[in-house]
């Protein structure tokens, strides 16, 4: 059975409540039920934290024993060299996901420290980006 870790960073615990015009009205935990039903033969692990160190610890803990990482690091995407280093240090391939089109937003959101350490980046496709990232990781 393939094992995929989904990581959400700061403020993504507020999905469904936070700026629904940008992020939609569905909570991630509700969406997680949908993707779990789409991938019954995949062990999906989910972790969300508003704290960078906890995200790093989870990547270190599981990144050598899983088949892939789907990561939406939120604002840490644009600031965290440490998360980029963690993704580069583990053996699990990663796909970076952003719910909104970060390139159509503020200029500081246009740069990602994580992208160079990921197999690919999915932006602007809403929550569907997570499903697409999982589908891709399963092909590796």
Phi and psi in radians as a Rosetta constraint file:
Dihedral C 1 N 2 CA 2 C 2 CIRCULARHARMONIC -1.216 0.35
Dihedral N 2 CA 2 C 2 N 3 CIRCULARHARMONIC 2.580 0.35
Dihedral C 2 N 3 CA 3 C 3 CIRCULARHARMONIC -2.154 0.35
Dihedral N 3 CA 3 C 3 N 4 CIRCULARHARMONIC 2.156 0.35
Dihedral C 3 N 4 CA 4 C 4 CIRCULARHARMONIC -2.167 0.35
Dihedral N 4 CA 4 C 4 N 5 CIRCULARHARMONIC 2.312 0.35
Dihedral C 4 N 5 CA 5 C 5 CIRCULARHARMONIC -1.766 0.35
Dihedral N 5 CA 5 C 5 N 6 CIRCULARHARMONIC 2.230 0.35
Dihedral C 5 N 6 CA 6 C 6 CIRCULARHARMONIC -1.845 0.35
Dihedral N 6 CA 6 C 6 N 7 CIRCULARHARMONIC 2.167 0.35
Dihedral C 6 N 7 CA 7 C 7 CIRCULARHARMONIC -2.075 0.35
Dihedral N 7 CA 7 C 7 N 8 CIRCULARHARMONIC 2.225 0.35
Dihedral C 7 N 8 CA 8 C 8 CIRCULARHARMONIC -2.038 0.35
Dihedral N 8 CA 8 C 8 N 9 CIRCULARHARMONIC 2.395 0.35
Dihedral C 8 N 9 CA 9 C 9 CIRCULARHARMONIC -1.666 0.35
Dihedral N 9 CA 9 C 9 N 10 CIRCULARHARMONIC -2.723 0.35
Dihedral C 9 N 10 CA 10 C 10 CIRCULARHARMONIC -0.941 0.35
Dihedral N 10 CA 10 C 10 N 11 CIRCULARHARMONIC 2.417 0.35
Dihedral C 10 N 11 CA 11 C 11 CIRCULARHARMONIC 1.251 0.35
Dihedral N 11 CA 11 C 11 N 12 CIRCULARHARMONIC -0.110 0.35
Dihedral C 11 N 12 CA 12 C 12 CIRCULARHARMONIC -1.338 0.35
Dihedral N 12 CA 12 C 12 N 13 CIRCULARHARMONIC -0.165 0.35
Dihedral C 12 N 13 CA 13 C 13 CIRCULARHARMONIC -1.203 0.35
Dihedral N 13 CA 13 C 13 N 14 CIRCULARHARMONIC -0.232 0.35
Dihedral C 13 N 14 CA 14 C 14 CIRCULARHARMONIC -1.662 0.35
Dihedral N 14 CA 14 C 14 N 15 CIRCULARHARMONIC 0.118 0.35
Dihedral C 14 N 15 CA 15 C 15 CIRCULARHARMONIC -0.975 0.35
Dihedral N 15 CA 15 C 15 N 16 CIRCULARHARMONIC 2.424 0.35
Dihedral C 15 N 16 CA 16 C 16 CIRCULARHARMONIC 1.690 0.35
Dihedral N 16 CA 16 C 16 N 17 CIRCULARHARMONIC -0.410 0.35
Dihedral C 16 N 17 CA 17 C 17 CIRCULARHARMONIC -2.029 0.35
Dihedral N 17 CA 17 C 17 N 18 CIRCULARHARMONIC -0.647 0.35
Dihedral C 17 N 18 CA 18 C 18 CIRCULARHARMONIC -1.410 0.35
Dihedral N 18 CA 18 C 18 N 19 CIRCULARHARMONIC 2.112 0.35
Dihedral C 18 N 19 CA 19 C 19 CIRCULARHARMONIC 0.651 0.35
Dihedral N 19 CA 19 C 19 N 20 CIRCULARHARMONIC 1.147 0.35
Dihedral C 19 N 20 CA 20 C 20 CIRCULARHARMONIC -1.041 0.35
Dihedral N 20 CA 20 C 20 N 21 CIRCULARHARMONIC -0.409 0.35
Dihedral C 20 N 21 CA 21 C 21 CIRCULARHARMONIC -1.149 0.35
Dihedral N 21 CA 21 C 21 N 22 CIRCULARHARMONIC -0.471 0.35
Dihedral C 21 N 22 CA 22 C 22 CIRCULARHARMONIC -1.688 0.35
Dihedral N 22 CA 22 C 22 N 23 CIRCULARHARMONIC -0.798 0.35
Dihedral C 22 N 23 CA 23 C 23 CIRCULARHARMONIC -1.866 0.35
Dihedral N 23 CA 23 C 23 N 24 CIRCULARHARMONIC -0.034 0.35
Dihedral C 23 N 24 CA 24 C 24 CIRCULARHARMONIC 1.508 0.35
Dihedral N 24 CA 24 C 24 N 25 CIRCULARHARMONIC 3.087 0.35
Dihedral C 24 N 25 CA 25 C 25 CIRCULARHARMONIC -1.914 0.35
Dihedral N 25 CA 25 C 25 N 26 CIRCULARHARMONIC 0.111 0.35
Dihedral C 25 N 26 CA 26 C 26 CIRCULARHARMONIC -1.731 0.35
Dihedral N 26 CA 26 C 26 N 27 CIRCULARHARMONIC 2.368 0.35
Dihedral C 26 N 27 CA 27 C 27 CIRCULARHARMONIC -1.261 0.35
Dihedral N 27 CA 27 C 27 N 28 CIRCULARHARMONIC 2.721 0.35
Dihedral C 27 N 28 CA 28 C 28 CIRCULARHARMONIC -1.182 0.35
Dihedral N 28 CA 28 C 28 N 29 CIRCULARHARMONIC -0.616 0.35
Dihedral C 28 N 29 CA 29 C 29 CIRCULARHARMONIC -1.119 0.35
Dihedral N 29 CA 29 C 29 N 30 CIRCULARHARMONIC -0.614 0.35
Dihedral C 29 N 30 CA 30 C 30 CIRCULARHARMONIC -1.167 0.35
Dihedral N 30 CA 30 C 30 N 31 CIRCULARHARMONIC -0.751 0.35
Dihedral C 30 N 31 CA 31 C 31 CIRCULARHARMONIC -1.129 0.35
Dihedral N 31 CA 31 C 31 N 32 CIRCULARHARMONIC -0.623 0.35
Dihedral C 31 N 32 CA 32 C 32 CIRCULARHARMONIC -1.014 0.35
Dihedral N 32 CA 32 C 32 N 33 CIRCULARHARMONIC -0.680 0.35
Dihedral C 32 N 33 CA 33 C 33 CIRCULARHARMONIC -1.045 0.35
Dihedral N 33 CA 33 C 33 N 34 CIRCULARHARMONIC -0.677 0.35
Dihedral C 33 N 34 CA 34 C 34 CIRCULARHARMONIC -1.113 0.35
Dihedral N 34 CA 34 C 34 N 35 CIRCULARHARMONIC -0.853 0.35
Dihedral C 34 N 35 CA 35 C 35 CIRCULARHARMONIC -1.267 0.35
Dihedral N 35 CA 35 C 35 N 36 CIRCULARHARMONIC -0.503 0.35
Dihedral C 35 N 36 CA 36 C 36 CIRCULARHARMONIC -1.097 0.35
Dihedral N 36 CA 36 C 36 N 37 CIRCULARHARMONIC -0.654 0.35
Dihedral C 36 N 37 CA 37 C 37 CIRCULARHARMONIC -1.260 0.35
Dihedral N 37 CA 37 C 37 N 38 CIRCULARHARMONIC -0.464 0.35
Dihedral C 37 N 38 CA 38 C 38 CIRCULARHARMONIC -1.341 0.35
Dihedral N 38 CA 38 C 38 N 39 CIRCULARHARMONIC -0.405 0.35
Dihedral C 38 N 39 CA 39 C 39 CIRCULARHARMONIC -2.228 0.35
Dihedral N 39 CA 39 C 39 N 40 CIRCULARHARMONIC 1.129 0.35
Dihedral C 39 N 40 CA 40 C 40 CIRCULARHARMONIC -1.144 0.35
Dihedral N 40 CA 40 C 40 N 41 CIRCULARHARMONIC -0.366 0.35
Dihedral C 40 N 41 CA 41 C 41 CIRCULARHARMONIC -1.699 0.35
Dihedral N 41 CA 41 C 41 N 42 CIRCULARHARMONIC 0.248 0.35
Dihedral C 41 N 42 CA 42 C 42 CIRCULARHARMONIC -2.110 0.35
Dihedral N 42 CA 42 C 42 N 43 CIRCULARHARMONIC 2.329 0.35
Dihedral C 42 N 43 CA 43 C 43 CIRCULARHARMONIC -1.500 0.35
Dihedral N 43 CA 43 C 43 N 44 CIRCULARHARMONIC 1.832 0.35
Dihedral C 43 N 44 CA 44 C 44 CIRCULARHARMONIC -1.641 0.35
Dihedral N 44 CA 44 C 44 N 45 CIRCULARHARMONIC 2.176 0.35
Dihedral C 44 N 45 CA 45 C 45 CIRCULARHARMONIC -1.895 0.35
Dihedral N 45 CA 45 C 45 N 46 CIRCULARHARMONIC 2.412 0.35
Dihedral C 45 N 46 CA 46 C 46 CIRCULARHARMONIC -2.149 0.35
Dihedral N 46 CA 46 C 46 N 47 CIRCULARHARMONIC 2.385 0.35
Dihedral C 46 N 47 CA 47 C 47 CIRCULARHARMONIC -2.497 0.35
Dihedral N 47 CA 47 C 47 N 48 CIRCULARHARMONIC 2.298 0.35
Dihedral C 47 N 48 CA 48 C 48 CIRCULARHARMONIC -2.272 0.35
Dihedral N 48 CA 48 C 48 N 49 CIRCULARHARMONIC 2.437 0.35
Dihedral C 48 N 49 CA 49 C 49 CIRCULARHARMONIC -2.659 0.35
Dihedral N 49 CA 49 C 49 N 50 CIRCULARHARMONIC 2.616 0.35
Dihedral C 49 N 50 CA 50 C 50 CIRCULARHARMONIC -1.620 0.35
Dihedral N 50 CA 50 C 50 N 51 CIRCULARHARMONIC 0.118 0.35
Dihedral C 50 N 51 CA 51 C 51 CIRCULARHARMONIC -2.102 0.35
Dihedral N 51 CA 51 C 51 N 52 CIRCULARHARMONIC 2.124 0.35
Dihedral C 51 N 52 CA 52 C 52 CIRCULARHARMONIC -0.961 0.35
Dihedral N 52 CA 52 C 52 N 53 CIRCULARHARMONIC -0.793 0.35
Dihedral C 52 N 53 CA 53 C 53 CIRCULARHARMONIC -1.057 0.35
Dihedral N 53 CA 53 C 53 N 54 CIRCULARHARMONIC -0.639 0.35
Dihedral C 53 N 54 CA 54 C 54 CIRCULARHARMONIC -1.172 0.35
Dihedral N 54 CA 54 C 54 N 55 CIRCULARHARMONIC -0.642 0.35
Dihedral C 54 N 55 CA 55 C 55 CIRCULARHARMONIC -1.132 0.35
Dihedral N 55 CA 55 C 55 N 56 CIRCULARHARMONIC -0.754 0.35
Dihedral C 55 N 56 CA 56 C 56 CIRCULARHARMONIC -1.044 0.35
Dihedral N 56 CA 56 C 56 N 57 CIRCULARHARMONIC -0.810 0.35
Dihedral C 56 N 57 CA 57 C 57 CIRCULARHARMONIC -1.048 0.35
Dihedral N 57 CA 57 C 57 N 58 CIRCULARHARMONIC -0.689 0.35
Dihedral C 57 N 58 CA 58 C 58 CIRCULARHARMONIC -1.190 0.35
Dihedral N 58 CA 58 C 58 N 59 CIRCULARHARMONIC -0.702 0.35
Dihedral C 58 N 59 CA 59 C 59 CIRCULARHARMONIC -1.088 0.35
Dihedral N 59 CA 59 C 59 N 60 CIRCULARHARMONIC -0.780 0.35
Dihedral C 59 N 60 CA 60 C 60 CIRCULARHARMONIC -1.113 0.35
Dihedral N 60 CA 60 C 60 N 61 CIRCULARHARMONIC -0.729 0.35
Dihedral C 60 N 61 CA 61 C 61 CIRCULARHARMONIC -1.114 0.35
Dihedral N 61 CA 61 C 61 N 62 CIRCULARHARMONIC -0.771 0.35
Dihedral C 61 N 62 CA 62 C 62 CIRCULARHARMONIC -1.920 0.35
Dihedral N 62 CA 62 C 62 N 63 CIRCULARHARMONIC -0.236 0.35
Dihedral C 62 N 63 CA 63 C 63 CIRCULARHARMONIC -1.137 0.35
Dihedral N 63 CA 63 C 63 N 64 CIRCULARHARMONIC -0.178 0.35
Dihedral C 63 N 64 CA 64 C 64 CIRCULARHARMONIC -1.816 0.35
Dihedral N 64 CA 64 C 64 N 65 CIRCULARHARMONIC -0.130 0.35
Dihedral C 64 N 65 CA 65 C 65 CIRCULARHARMONIC -2.084 0.35
Dihedral N 65 CA 65 C 65 N 66 CIRCULARHARMONIC 0.154 0.35
Dihedral C 65 N 66 CA 66 C 66 CIRCULARHARMONIC -2.158 0.35
Dihedral N 66 CA 66 C 66 N 67 CIRCULARHARMONIC 2.973 0.35
Dihedral C 66 N 67 CA 67 C 67 CIRCULARHARMONIC -1.676 0.35
Dihedral N 67 CA 67 C 67 N 68 CIRCULARHARMONIC -0.145 0.35
Dihedral C 67 N 68 CA 68 C 68 CIRCULARHARMONIC 3.096 0.35
Dihedral N 68 CA 68 C 68 N 69 CIRCULARHARMONIC 2.791 0.35
Dihedral C 68 N 69 CA 69 C 69 CIRCULARHARMONIC -2.227 0.35
Dihedral N 69 CA 69 C 69 N 70 CIRCULARHARMONIC 2.267 0.35
Dihedral C 69 N 70 CA 70 C 70 CIRCULARHARMONIC -1.849 0.35
Dihedral N 70 CA 70 C 70 N 71 CIRCULARHARMONIC 2.096 0.35
Dihedral C 70 N 71 CA 71 C 71 CIRCULARHARMONIC -2.216 0.35
Dihedral N 71 CA 71 C 71 N 72 CIRCULARHARMONIC 2.224 0.35
Dihedral C 71 N 72 CA 72 C 72 CIRCULARHARMONIC -2.085 0.35
Dihedral N 72 CA 72 C 72 N 73 CIRCULARHARMONIC 1.694 0.35
Dihedral C 72 N 73 CA 73 C 73 CIRCULARHARMONIC -1.462 0.35
Dihedral N 73 CA 73 C 73 N 74 CIRCULARHARMONIC 0.093 0.35
Dihedral C 73 N 74 CA 74 C 74 CIRCULARHARMONIC 0.999 0.35
Dihedral N 74 CA 74 C 74 N 75 CIRCULARHARMONIC -2.463 0.35
Dihedral C 74 N 75 CA 75 C 75 CIRCULARHARMONIC -1.089 0.35
Dihedral N 75 CA 75 C 75 N 76 CIRCULARHARMONIC -0.398 0.35
Dihedral C 75 N 76 CA 76 C 76 CIRCULARHARMONIC -1.146 0.35
Dihedral N 76 CA 76 C 76 N 77 CIRCULARHARMONIC -0.328 0.35
Dihedral C 76 N 77 CA 77 C 77 CIRCULARHARMONIC -0.917 0.35
Dihedral N 77 CA 77 C 77 N 78 CIRCULARHARMONIC -0.680 0.35
Dihedral C 77 N 78 CA 78 C 78 CIRCULARHARMONIC -1.638 0.35
Dihedral N 78 CA 78 C 78 N 79 CIRCULARHARMONIC -0.010 0.35
Dihedral C 78 N 79 CA 79 C 79 CIRCULARHARMONIC -2.333 0.35
Dihedral N 79 CA 79 C 79 N 80 CIRCULARHARMONIC -0.317 0.35
Dihedral C 79 N 80 CA 80 C 80 CIRCULARHARMONIC -1.785 0.35
Dihedral N 80 CA 80 C 80 N 81 CIRCULARHARMONIC 1.745 0.35
Dihedral C 80 N 81 CA 81 C 81 CIRCULARHARMONIC -1.203 0.35
Dihedral N 81 CA 81 C 81 N 82 CIRCULARHARMONIC -0.558 0.35
Dihedral C 81 N 82 CA 82 C 82 CIRCULARHARMONIC -1.082 0.35
Dihedral N 82 CA 82 C 82 N 83 CIRCULARHARMONIC -0.742 0.35
Dihedral C 82 N 83 CA 83 C 83 CIRCULARHARMONIC -1.143 0.35
Dihedral N 83 CA 83 C 83 N 84 CIRCULARHARMONIC -0.694 0.35
Dihedral C 83 N 84 CA 84 C 84 CIRCULARHARMONIC -1.061 0.35
Dihedral N 84 CA 84 C 84 N 85 CIRCULARHARMONIC -0.775 0.35
Dihedral C 84 N 85 CA 85 C 85 CIRCULARHARMONIC -1.091 0.35
Dihedral N 85 CA 85 C 85 N 86 CIRCULARHARMONIC -0.695 0.35
Dihedral C 85 N 86 CA 86 C 86 CIRCULARHARMONIC -1.117 0.35
Dihedral N 86 CA 86 C 86 N 87 CIRCULARHARMONIC -0.764 0.35
Dihedral C 86 N 87 CA 87 C 87 CIRCULARHARMONIC -1.103 0.35
Dihedral N 87 CA 87 C 87 N 88 CIRCULARHARMONIC -0.634 0.35
Dihedral C 87 N 88 CA 88 C 88 CIRCULARHARMONIC -1.273 0.35
Dihedral N 88 CA 88 C 88 N 89 CIRCULARHARMONIC -0.395 0.35
Dihedral C 88 N 89 CA 89 C 89 CIRCULARHARMONIC -1.463 0.35
Dihedral N 89 CA 89 C 89 N 90 CIRCULARHARMONIC -0.447 0.35
Dihedral C 89 N 90 CA 90 C 90 CIRCULARHARMONIC -1.644 0.35
Dihedral N 90 CA 90 C 90 N 91 CIRCULARHARMONIC 2.902 0.35
Dihedral C 90 N 91 CA 91 C 91 CIRCULARHARMONIC -1.548 0.35
Dihedral N 91 CA 91 C 91 N 92 CIRCULARHARMONIC -0.325 0.35
Dihedral C 91 N 92 CA 92 C 92 CIRCULARHARMONIC -1.235 0.35
Dihedral N 92 CA 92 C 92 N 93 CIRCULARHARMONIC 2.261 0.35
Dihedral C 92 N 93 CA 93 C 93 CIRCULARHARMONIC -1.244 0.35
Dihedral N 93 CA 93 C 93 N 94 CIRCULARHARMONIC 2.635 0.35
Dihedral C 93 N 94 CA 94 C 94 CIRCULARHARMONIC -2.189 0.35
Dihedral N 94 CA 94 C 94 N 95 CIRCULARHARMONIC 2.648 0.35
Dihedral C 94 N 95 CA 95 C 95 CIRCULARHARMONIC -2.181 0.35
Dihedral N 95 CA 95 C 95 N 96 CIRCULARHARMONIC 2.255 0.35
Dihedral C 95 N 96 CA 96 C 96 CIRCULARHARMONIC -1.539 0.35
Dihedral N 96 CA 96 C 96 N 97 CIRCULARHARMONIC 2.342 0.35
Dihedral C 96 N 97 CA 97 C 97 CIRCULARHARMONIC -2.227 0.35
Dihedral N 97 CA 97 C 97 N 98 CIRCULARHARMONIC 2.430 0.35
Dihedral C 97 N 98 CA 98 C 98 CIRCULARHARMONIC -2.323 0.35
Dihedral N 98 CA 98 C 98 N 99 CIRCULARHARMONIC 2.268 0.35
Dihedral C 98 N 99 CA 99 C 99 CIRCULARHARMONIC -1.154 0.35
Dihedral N 99 CA 99 C 99 N 100 CIRCULARHARMONIC -0.777 0.35
Dihedral C 99 N 100 CA 100 C 100 CIRCULARHARMONIC -1.624 0.35
Dihedral N 100 CA 100 C 100 N 101 CIRCULARHARMONIC 2.898 0.35
Dihedral C 100 N 101 CA 101 C 101 CIRCULARHARMONIC -1.447 0.35
Dihedral N 101 CA 101 C 101 N 102 CIRCULARHARMONIC 1.667 0.35
Dihedral C 101 N 102 CA 102 C 102 CIRCULARHARMONIC -1.071 0.35
Dihedral N 102 CA 102 C 102 N 103 CIRCULARHARMONIC -0.407 0.35
Dihedral C 102 N 103 CA 103 C 103 CIRCULARHARMONIC -1.373 0.35
Dihedral N 103 CA 103 C 103 N 104 CIRCULARHARMONIC -0.213 0.35
Dihedral C 103 N 104 CA 104 C 104 CIRCULARHARMONIC -1.745 0.35
Dihedral N 104 CA 104 C 104 N 105 CIRCULARHARMONIC 0.149 0.35
Dihedral C 104 N 105 CA 105 C 105 CIRCULARHARMONIC -1.999 0.35
Dihedral N 105 CA 105 C 105 N 106 CIRCULARHARMONIC -2.803 0.35
Dihedral C 105 N 106 CA 106 C 106 CIRCULARHARMONIC -0.981 0.35
Dihedral N 106 CA 106 C 106 N 107 CIRCULARHARMONIC 2.587 0.35
Dihedral C 106 N 107 CA 107 C 107 CIRCULARHARMONIC -1.082 0.35
Dihedral N 107 CA 107 C 107 N 108 CIRCULARHARMONIC -0.532 0.35
Dihedral C 107 N 108 CA 108 C 108 CIRCULARHARMONIC -1.134 0.35
Dihedral N 108 CA 108 C 108 N 109 CIRCULARHARMONIC -0.336 0.35
Dihedral C 108 N 109 CA 109 C 109 CIRCULARHARMONIC -1.460 0.35
Dihedral N 109 CA 109 C 109 N 110 CIRCULARHARMONIC -0.074 0.35
Dihedral C 109 N 110 CA 110 C 110 CIRCULARHARMONIC -1.372 0.35
Dihedral N 110 CA 110 C 110 N 111 CIRCULARHARMONIC -0.315 0.35
Dihedral C 110 N 111 CA 111 C 111 CIRCULARHARMONIC -1.855 0.35
Dihedral N 111 CA 111 C 111 N 112 CIRCULARHARMONIC 2.370 0.35
Dihedral C 111 N 112 CA 112 C 112 CIRCULARHARMONIC -2.172 0.35
Dihedral N 112 CA 112 C 112 N 113 CIRCULARHARMONIC 2.250 0.35
Dihedral C 112 N 113 CA 113 C 113 CIRCULARHARMONIC -1.321 0.35
Dihedral N 113 CA 113 C 113 N 114 CIRCULARHARMONIC -0.352 0.35
Dihedral C 113 N 114 CA 114 C 114 CIRCULARHARMONIC -1.456 0.35
Dihedral N 114 CA 114 C 114 N 115 CIRCULARHARMONIC -0.532 0.35
Dihedral C 114 N 115 CA 115 C 115 CIRCULARHARMONIC -0.920 0.35
Dihedral N 115 CA 115 C 115 N 116 CIRCULARHARMONIC -0.715 0.35
Dihedral C 115 N 116 CA 116 C 116 CIRCULARHARMONIC -1.155 0.35
Dihedral N 116 CA 116 C 116 N 117 CIRCULARHARMONIC -0.345 0.35
Dihedral C 116 N 117 CA 117 C 117 CIRCULARHARMONIC -1.728 0.35
Dihedral N 117 CA 117 C 117 N 118 CIRCULARHARMONIC 0.048 0.35
Dihedral C 117 N 118 CA 118 C 118 CIRCULARHARMONIC -1.950 0.35
Dihedral N 118 CA 118 C 118 N 119 CIRCULARHARMONIC 2.698 0.35
Dihedral C 118 N 119 CA 119 C 119 CIRCULARHARMONIC -1.209 0.35
Dihedral N 119 CA 119 C 119 N 120 CIRCULARHARMONIC -0.515 0.35
Dihedral C 119 N 120 CA 120 C 120 CIRCULARHARMONIC -2.930 0.35
Dihedral N 120 CA 120 C 120 N 121 CIRCULARHARMONIC 3.009 0.35
Dihedral C 120 N 121 CA 121 C 121 CIRCULARHARMONIC -2.342 0.35
Dihedral N 121 CA 121 C 121 N 122 CIRCULARHARMONIC 2.332 0.35
Dihedral C 121 N 122 CA 122 C 122 CIRCULARHARMONIC -2.093 0.35
Dihedral N 122 CA 122 C 122 N 123 CIRCULARHARMONIC 2.111 0.35
Dihedral C 122 N 123 CA 123 C 123 CIRCULARHARMONIC -2.250 0.35
Dihedral N 123 CA 123 C 123 N 124 CIRCULARHARMONIC 2.519 0.35
Dihedral C 123 N 124 CA 124 C 124 CIRCULARHARMONIC 1.373 0.35
Dihedral N 124 CA 124 C 124 N 125 CIRCULARHARMONIC 0.145 0.35
Dihedral C 124 N 125 CA 125 C 125 CIRCULARHARMONIC -1.809 0.35
Dihedral N 125 CA 125 C 125 N 126 CIRCULARHARMONIC 0.306 0.35
Dihedral C 125 N 126 CA 126 C 126 CIRCULARHARMONIC 1.174 0.35
Dihedral N 126 CA 126 C 126 N 127 CIRCULARHARMONIC -2.735 0.35
Dihedral C 126 N 127 CA 127 C 127 CIRCULARHARMONIC -1.130 0.35
Dihedral N 127 CA 127 C 127 N 128 CIRCULARHARMONIC -0.378 0.35
Dihedral C 127 N 128 CA 128 C 128 CIRCULARHARMONIC -1.015 0.35
Dihedral N 128 CA 128 C 128 N 129 CIRCULARHARMONIC -0.418 0.35
Dihedral C 128 N 129 CA 129 C 129 CIRCULARHARMONIC -1.008 0.35
Dihedral N 129 CA 129 C 129 N 130 CIRCULARHARMONIC -0.596 0.35
Dihedral C 129 N 130 CA 130 C 130 CIRCULARHARMONIC -1.152 0.35
Dihedral N 130 CA 130 C 130 N 131 CIRCULARHARMONIC -0.782 0.35
Dihedral C 130 N 131 CA 131 C 131 CIRCULARHARMONIC -1.049 0.35
Dihedral N 131 CA 131 C 131 N 132 CIRCULARHARMONIC -0.776 0.35
Dihedral C 131 N 132 CA 132 C 132 CIRCULARHARMONIC -1.121 0.35
Dihedral N 132 CA 132 C 132 N 133 CIRCULARHARMONIC -0.673 0.35
Dihedral C 132 N 133 CA 133 C 133 CIRCULARHARMONIC -1.111 0.35
Dihedral N 133 CA 133 C 133 N 134 CIRCULARHARMONIC -0.749 0.35
Dihedral C 133 N 134 CA 134 C 134 CIRCULARHARMONIC -1.092 0.35
Dihedral N 134 CA 134 C 134 N 135 CIRCULARHARMONIC -0.806 0.35
Dihedral C 134 N 135 CA 135 C 135 CIRCULARHARMONIC -0.981 0.35
Dihedral N 135 CA 135 C 135 N 136 CIRCULARHARMONIC -0.759 0.35
Dihedral C 135 N 136 CA 136 C 136 CIRCULARHARMONIC -1.126 0.35
Dihedral N 136 CA 136 C 136 N 137 CIRCULARHARMONIC -0.831 0.35
Dihedral C 136 N 137 CA 137 C 137 CIRCULARHARMONIC -1.034 0.35
Dihedral N 137 CA 137 C 137 N 138 CIRCULARHARMONIC -0.572 0.35
Dihedral C 137 N 138 CA 138 C 138 CIRCULARHARMONIC -1.211 0.35
Dihedral N 138 CA 138 C 138 N 139 CIRCULARHARMONIC -0.295 0.35
Dihedral C 138 N 139 CA 139 C 139 CIRCULARHARMONIC -1.469 0.35
Dihedral N 139 CA 139 C 139 N 140 CIRCULARHARMONIC -0.228 0.35
